[in-house]
């Protein structure tokens, strides 16, 4: 399901359709976060700077992404 389709389906009056779309959007957001954190780290960004941009603590972002290679 592509982003625009998922965002429309997330507004569906049918909970089954809406919840499936929410799950698809959550999965997409997770993949995009991983991609962007990896890019930021490759460019030398600190965990603190990444955390500020994500609106979380440095510890939270490091715990979630620190073990990735």
Number of C-alpha atoms within 10 A of each C-alpha: 12 10 12 10 11 20 16 11 20 21 14 14 9 10 12 12 14 18 16 15 23 17 13 18 20 12 12 14 12 11 11 12 14 14 11 12 20 17 12 15 14 9 9 9 13 12 19 15 14 19 17 12 8 13 10 12 15 16 13 12 18 16 11 10 15 14 7 10 5
